[in-house]
Amino acid sequence: MERFIDIKVNDEMYSIVFGVGKVIFVLAEALRLEGCYAFEVEYDNGQKVYYTEDGRPSWCKDLNNCTRTVYYKDEVNFDNLENQPRKKVLKKHQIDRLRYMDILEMLSPAGAWIDANLMPDIMVDNAINDGEYHLFREMVLEDEIAG
């Protein structure tokens, strides 16, 4: 699904990882190749990320196995972002186990808890290696919320 075909320089974007940013580069439509990077966003923290037309970020090792992490800013309901504080600080072995089980969440620089699989691996690895365990929590599963 090519979501960002008509994207323009200075469009305001929101990344679930980095927060608010602006498009600083858009590749001319005639030069784009399917599945390749089409635009670049610079975030308020100075981070720059390239994205495909369907919003897959440049840090993904396998673009076919990546999820969209960027949205137009006006599409995001900021009241619905999950940013509740963690209940307890996990230990390293708990973080490793939850990551292996794909139920680990990380507090993104944007200020919301998101699936750690959506974060750049280097950010997750650095936080673990630096002992920043307060940035992690066990994912709240949908059936736990309902029941």
C-alpha positions as CSV (number, residue, x, y, z in Angstrom):
1,M,0.0,0.0,0.0
2,E,1.6,3.2,-1.2
3,R,0.5,5.6,1.5
4,F,2.8,8.6,0.9
5,I,2.7,9.0,-2.9
6,D,1.8,12.7,-2.8
7,I,4.1,13.6,0.1
8,K,5.7,17.1,0.0
9,V,8.6,18.9,1.6
10,N,7.6,20.5,4.9
11,D,4.7,18.1,5.5
12,E,4.4,17.5,9.2
13,M,4.9,13.9,10.2
14,Y,4.7,11.9,13.4
15,S,6.8,8.9,14.1
16,I,5.8,6.5,16.9
17,V,9.6,6.3,17.6
18,F,10.9,9.8,17.2
19,G,7.8,12.1,17.6
20,V,7.1,15.2,15.5
21,G,9.1,16.0,12.4
22,K,9.0,17.6,8.9
23,V,9.7,16.1,5.5
24,I,13.0,17.6,4.3
25,F,13.5,15.6,1.0
26,V,11.1,13.9,-1.5
27,L,12.4,11.9,-4.4
28,A,10.7,12.9,-7.7
29,E,7.9,10.4,-8.4
30,A,9.5,9.6,-11.8
31,L,12.7,8.4,-10.1
32,R,11.1,6.2,-7.5
33,L,11.4,2.5,-7.5
34,E,8.9,0.3,-5.7
35,G,10.1,-0.6,-2.2
36,C,12.9,1.9,-2.2
37,Y,13.2,5.1,-0.1
38,A,11.1,8.0,-1.4
39,F,11.3,10.7,1.3
40,E,13.3,11.8,4.4
41,V,12.0,13.2,7.6
42,E,14.0,15.2,10.2
43,Y,12.6,15.1,13.7
44,D,12.7,17.7,16.4
45,N,15.5,15.8,18.1
46,G,17.7,16.1,15.0
47,Q,17.2,12.4,13.9
48,K,16.8,11.9,10.2
49,V,15.1,8.9,8.7
50,Y,14.4,7.7,5.2
51,Y,11.0,6.1,4.4
52,T,9.5,4.1,1.5
53,E,6.2,5.2,0.0
54,D,4.4,3.0,2.4
55,G,6.2,4.4,5.5
56,R,8.8,1.7,6.2
57,P,11.8,3.2,7.9
58,S,15.5,3.0,6.8
59,W,16.6,1.1,10.0
60,C,14.7,-2.0,8.9
61,K,17.0,-4.8,7.8
62,D,14.2,-6.5,5.9
63,L,11.7,-4.0,4.4
64,N,9.3,-6.8,3.6
65,N,9.1,-7.6,7.3
66,C,8.7,-4.0,8.5
67,T,5.7,-2.1,9.7
68,R,4.9,1.5,9.0
69,T,6.1,3.7,11.9
70,V,5.3,7.2,10.4
71,Y,2.1,9.0,9.9
72,Y,0.9,12.4,8.8
73,K,0.8,14.5,12.0
74,D,-2.9,15.5,11.6
75,E,-3.8,11.7,11.5
76,V,-2.6,11.1,15.0
77,N,-4.9,11.4,18.0
78,F,-2.4,12.3,20.7
79,D,-4.9,11.7,23.4
80,N,-4.8,8.0,22.6
81,L,-1.0,7.5,22.8
82,E,-0.1,5.1,25.6
83,N,2.3,6.8,27.9
84,Q,1.4,5.4,31.3
85,P,4.4,4.9,33.6
86,R,5.8,1.4,34.1
87,K,4.7,-0.5,37.1
88,K,8.1,-1.9,37.9
89,V,11.6,-1.9,36.5
90,L,12.5,-5.2,34.8
91,K,15.7,-7.0,35.2
92,K,18.0,-7.7,32.2
93,H,17.1,-11.4,32.0
94,Q,13.4,-10.5,32.1
95,I,13.9,-8.0,29.2
96,D,15.8,-10.6,27.2
97,R,13.0,-13.2,27.8
98,L,10.2,-10.8,26.9
99,R,12.1,-9.7,23.8
100,Y,12.6,-13.3,22.7
101,M,8.8,-13.9,23.3
102,D,7.9,-10.8,21.2
103,I,6.0,-9.2,24.1
104,L,8.5,-6.4,25.0
105,E,7.6,-2.7,24.9
106,M,10.0,0.2,25.0
107,L,9.4,3.8,25.9
108,S,10.2,5.6,22.6
109,P,11.8,9.0,22.4
110,A,8.4,10.2,21.2
111,G,7.2,9.4,24.7
112,A,4.9,6.5,24.1
113,W,5.2,2.8,24.8
114,I,5.5,0.8,21.6
115,D,6.4,-2.7,20.6
116,A,10.2,-3.0,20.9
117,N,10.2,-4.7,17.5
118,L,9.2,-1.4,15.9
119,M,12.2,0.3,17.4
120,P,15.6,0.4,15.7
121,D,17.5,-2.6,17.0
122,I,20.5,-0.4,17.8
123,M,18.3,1.7,20.1
124,V,17.0,-1.4,21.9
125,D,20.4,-2.9,22.2
126,N,22.0,0.3,23.4
127,A,19.4,0.8,26.1
128,I,19.8,-2.8,27.4
129,N,23.7,-2.6,27.3
130,D,23.6,0.8,29.0
131,G,21.4,-0.6,31.8
132,E,18.4,1.6,31.0
133,Y,16.0,-1.0,32.1
134,H,13.4,1.6,33.1
135,L,12.7,2.0,29.4
136,F,11.1,-1.4,29.1
137,R,7.9,-3.1,30.2
138,E,5.9,-6.2,29.4
139,M,3.5,-5.7,26.6
140,V,-0.2,-5.4,27.7
141,L,-2.1,-7.9,25.5
142,E,-5.5,-7.1,24.2
143,D,-7.3,-10.0,26.1
144,E,-5.8,-8.7,29.3
145,I,-7.4,-5.3,28.7
146,A,-10.8,-6.8,27.8
147,G,-10.9,-9.3,30.6
